[in-house]
């Protein structure tokens, strides 16, 4: 993992900044969200991919790509969370005193 971060720091920073930008400009959707079944299925797929990466089940170049993709996805999600939180903090108006 340290090798991936040291060698691909530019790509990881780019995915973090892209996530930050997407979190900043994302509009809150008031419509119907994703079903609970789909959320559980996607969480299971993500857990299986992380388990495969930790257990080093996939050898060679595909395993390297899996590790890099998971790290980049985690950086993107972290950037989305920070960007969304920061936009909410900057744009939100204080509540009037009652």
C-alpha positions in Angstrom: 0.0 0.0 0.0 2.8 2.4 0.8 4.2 1.8 -2.6 0.9 2.7 -4.2 0.6 5.9 -2.3 4.2 6.9 -3.0 4.1 6.1 -6.7 0.6 7.2 -7.5 0.3 10.2 -5.1 -0.7 12.5 -8.0 -3.6 10.3 -9.1 -4.7 9.9 -5.5 -4.6 13.7 -5.0 -6.6 14.1 -8.3 -9.3 11.7 -7.2 -9.5 13.5 -3.8 -9.8 16.9 -5.5 -12.3 15.5 -8.0 -14.4 14.1 -5.1 -14.2 17.4 -3.3 -15.4 19.3 -6.4 -18.3 16.8 -6.9 -19.2 17.0 -3.3 -19.2 20.8 -3.5 -21.4 21.1 -6.6 -23.7 18.2 -5.9 -27.3 19.2 -5.4 -29.3 17.4 -2.7 -31.8 15.2 -4.4 -35.2 15.3 -2.9 -36.5 12.4 -5.0 -36.6 8.7 -4.3 -33.3 7.2 -3.3 -31.7 3.8 -3.9 -33.6 0.8 -2.4 -32.3 -0.9 0.7 -31.8 -4.1 -1.2 -29.5 -2.4 -3.7 -27.6 -0.7 -0.9 -27.0 -4.0 0.9 -25.9 -5.6 -2.4 -23.5 -2.8 -3.2 -22.1 -2.9 0.3 -21.6 -6.7 0.0 -19.7 -6.2 -3.3 -17.5 -3.5 -1.8 -16.8 -5.7 1.3 -15.9 -8.6 -1.0 -13.5 -6.5 -3.0 -11.8 -5.1 0.1 -11.6 -8.7 1.5 -10.0 -9.9 -1.8 -7.5 -7.0 -1.7 -6.6 -7.6 1.9 -6.3 -11.4 1.5 -4.3 -10.9 -1.8 -6.5 -13.4 -3.6 -6.0 -11.7 -6.9 -2.3 -11.9 -7.8 -0.2 -9.8 -10.2 -1.3 -6.8 -12.2 -5.1 -7.3 -11.7 -4.5 -7.3 -7.9 -2.4 -4.2 -8.2 -5.2 -2.5 -10.2 -7.8 -3.6 -7.6 -5.7 -2.1 -4.8 -5.2 1.1 -6.7 -8.9 1.3 -7.7 -10.0 0.8 -4.1 -7.7 3.4 -2.8 -8.7 5.9 -5.5 -12.4 5.2 -4.8 -11.9 5.7 -1.0 -10.1 9.0 -1.7 -12.9 10.1 -4.0 -15.5 9.3 -1.4 -13.6 11.1 1.3 -13.3 14.2 -1.0 -17.1 14.0 -1.7 -17.8 13.9 2.0 -15.5 16.8 2.8 -16.7 18.9 -0.1 -20.4 18.4 0.8 -19.8 19.1 4.5 -17.7 22.2 3.7 -20.4 23.5 1.2 -23.1 23.0 3.8 -21.0 24.8 6.4 -20.2 27.8 4.1 -23.6 28.2 2.5 -25.9 27.4 5.4 -27.6 30.3 7.1 -27.8 30.7 10.8 -31.2 29.9 12.3 -33.0 32.9 13.7 -33.4 33.2 17.4 -36.8 32.2 18.6 
